[in-house]
Amino acid sequence: MGTPATIVHLTRTCAATETDCADGKDDDCNGLVDCRDPACATSPACTSGGPCQGATPLACNSTVTGSTDGGPTRLARYACDPWLELGAEAYYRLTPTASGQVTAKLSGLGTDLDLVVLRATASGACDPTSGGCLASSSTSGPEQVTFTVTAAQPYYLVVDGYNGASGAFTLQVTCP
């Protein structure tokens, strides 16, 4: 015989429009959460990059050094990455001038950092959902992803730490 259980019934109330563009919820029950909802198109929470706010601009065919030490921990799950990324993050915003294939390489790692590429929503926020997560590399060594871009469209490259890891890295981006 099983253990008795309690059934809980939750009532959900939908607002007429999205009420908080940074709460991770679909307030108006239209299937679009926060910055993916057109009602949030002009929200400062979305126009400043959403979860990737404060992203460092990154030029094509460049190499940067950085660190996730002391960085924010806003994203833990990405639709195209099978792992929970519980470490601090570093965000980069790439807006290529030509369409084609871009390759991003993450090296110089002293800890287990991973690389994720996200598309921007119409409002400019990064999108870690299935529609916006373009590529990820989550090995235990140097990371590399290749993805297709459209000229003048923004993309976010997120360096995130697996299992709480943080540390220094070198990020190299090669564009058409």
C-alpha positions as CSV (number, residue, x, y, z in Angstrom):
1,M,0.0,0.0,0.0
2,G,1.3,3.5,-0.9
3,T,1.7,6.5,1.3
4,P,-1.2,8.9,1.4
5,A,-0.7,12.0,-0.6
6,T,-2.2,15.5,-0.7
7,I,-3.5,16.8,-4.0
8,V,-2.9,20.5,-4.3
9,H,-4.9,22.5,-6.8
10,L,-3.3,25.7,-8.0
11,T,-5.3,28.4,-9.7
12,R,-3.4,30.6,-12.1
13,T,-4.6,34.1,-12.9
14,C,-3.5,35.6,-16.2
15,A,-2.9,39.4,-16.5
16,A,-4.1,41.3,-19.6
17,T,-0.5,41.9,-20.5
18,E,3.0,41.0,-19.4
19,T,3.4,42.7,-16.0
20,D,7.1,42.1,-15.2
21,C,9.5,41.7,-18.0
22,A,12.2,40.2,-15.8
23,D,10.5,37.7,-13.5
24,G,10.9,34.6,-15.7
25,K,7.1,34.1,-15.9
26,D,4.5,34.3,-18.6
27,D,2.2,36.8,-16.8
28,D,-0.4,37.1,-19.5
29,C,-0.4,33.3,-20.4
30,N,0.3,33.8,-24.1
31,G,3.2,31.3,-24.1
32,L,5.8,34.1,-24.4
33,V,8.0,34.7,-21.3
34,D,9.4,38.1,-20.5
35,C,11.6,39.5,-23.3
36,R,10.1,37.1,-25.9
37,D,6.7,38.8,-25.3
38,P,6.1,41.8,-27.7
39,A,4.6,43.6,-24.7
40,C,8.2,43.8,-23.3
41,A,9.7,45.2,-26.5
42,T,10.5,48.6,-24.9
43,S,11.1,47.4,-21.4
44,P,14.6,48.5,-20.1
45,A,15.0,45.0,-18.8
46,C,14.9,43.7,-22.3
47,T,16.4,46.5,-24.4
48,S,19.5,46.4,-22.2
49,G,20.1,42.7,-23.0
50,G,17.7,40.9,-20.7
51,P,19.6,38.2,-18.8
52,C,22.7,39.2,-20.7
53,Q,22.6,42.8,-19.7
54,G,26.0,44.5,-19.5
55,A,27.4,42.3,-22.3
56,T,30.7,43.5,-23.6
57,P,30.7,44.4,-27.3
58,L,32.8,41.9,-29.4
59,A,34.2,42.6,-32.8
60,C,34.5,40.0,-35.6
61,N,38.0,38.5,-36.0
62,S,39.1,39.5,-32.5
63,T,40.5,37.9,-29.4
64,V,39.7,38.9,-25.9
65,T,40.8,37.7,-22.5
66,G,38.4,37.7,-19.6
67,S,37.2,36.0,-16.5
68,T,34.0,34.9,-15.0
69,D,35.3,35.5,-11.4
70,G,32.9,37.8,-9.6
71,G,30.4,37.7,-12.6
72,P,26.7,37.4,-12.3
73,T,24.9,34.0,-12.2
74,R,21.7,34.8,-14.1
75,L,21.4,31.8,-16.4
76,A,21.6,28.2,-15.3
77,R,19.9,26.4,-18.1
78,Y,20.2,26.8,-21.9
79,A,18.0,24.9,-24.4
80,C,21.0,23.7,-26.5
81,D,23.2,22.7,-23.6
82,P,22.5,19.4,-21.7
83,W,24.2,20.6,-18.5
84,L,23.2,22.9,-15.6
85,E,25.6,25.8,-15.8
86,L,25.7,27.0,-12.2
87,G,28.9,29.1,-12.3
88,A,29.4,32.8,-12.8
89,E,29.0,34.2,-16.4
90,A,30.6,36.6,-18.8
91,Y,28.6,38.0,-21.6
92,Y,29.7,39.2,-25.1
93,R,27.5,40.8,-27.8
94,L,28.6,40.2,-31.4
95,T,26.9,42.0,-34.3
96,P,28.6,40.7,-37.5
97,T,28.8,42.9,-40.6
98,A,28.5,39.9,-43.0
99,S,26.3,36.8,-43.1
100,G,27.9,33.3,-43.0
101,Q,29.7,31.0,-40.5
102,V,31.2,32.2,-37.3
103,T,33.6,30.2,-35.2
104,A,34.1,31.0,-31.5
105,K,36.9,29.3,-29.5
106,L,37.3,29.4,-25.8
107,S,40.8,28.5,-24.5
108,G,43.3,29.2,-21.8
109,L,41.0,27.5,-19.3
110,G,42.2,26.6,-15.8
111,T,38.7,25.4,-14.8
112,D,35.6,23.9,-16.5
113,L,34.1,26.8,-18.4
114,D,31.6,26.3,-21.2
115,L,30.6,28.4,-24.3
116,V,27.0,29.1,-25.3
117,V,25.7,31.1,-28.3
118,L,22.3,32.8,-28.0
119,R,20.2,34.7,-30.5
120,A,18.8,38.1,-29.5
121,T,15.0,38.7,-29.3
122,A,13.3,41.5,-31.2
123,S,13.8,43.7,-28.2
124,G,17.5,42.9,-28.0
125,A,17.6,40.5,-25.0
126,C,19.5,37.2,-25.2
127,D,17.3,34.2,-25.6
128,P,18.3,30.9,-23.8
129,T,15.2,29.0,-24.9
130,S,14.9,26.5,-27.8
131,G,14.2,29.3,-30.3
132,G,17.2,31.3,-29.3
133,C,19.9,28.9,-28.2
134,L,22.0,28.3,-31.3
135,A,25.1,26.3,-30.2
136,S,27.0,25.2,-27.1
137,S,30.2,23.5,-26.3
138,S,30.5,21.9,-22.8
139,T,33.5,19.6,-22.8
140,S,36.2,19.6,-20.1
141,G,38.8,21.3,-22.3
142,P,39.0,24.1,-24.9
143,E,35.5,24.9,-26.2
144,Q,34.6,25.6,-29.9
145,V,31.3,26.4,-31.6
146,T,30.5,27.2,-35.2
147,F,27.2,28.8,-36.0
148,T,25.4,30.7,-38.9
149,V,24.8,34.4,-38.6
150,T,22.9,37.1,-40.4
151,A,24.6,40.4,-41.0
152,A,23.6,43.2,-38.5
153,Q,21.8,40.8,-36.2
154,P,23.1,40.7,-32.6
155,Y,24.2,37.4,-31.0
156,Y,25.4,36.7,-27.5
157,L,28.3,34.5,-26.5
158,V,28.0,33.4,-22.9
159,V,31.0,32.0,-21.0
160,D,29.5,30.0,-18.1
161,G,30.9,27.8,-15.4
162,Y,30.0,24.2,-15.1
163,N,29.1,23.1,-11.6
164,G,29.9,26.5,-10.1
165,A,33.3,26.9,-11.8
166,S,34.7,30.3,-12.5
167,G,38.0,31.5,-13.9
168,A,40.0,33.1,-16.7
169,F,39.7,32.5,-20.4
170,T,40.6,33.6,-23.9
171,L,37.8,34.0,-26.4
172,Q,38.6,34.2,-30.1
173,V,35.9,34.9,-32.8
174,T,36.4,34.4,-36.5
175,C,33.8,35.9,-38.8
176,P,33.2,35.9,-42.6
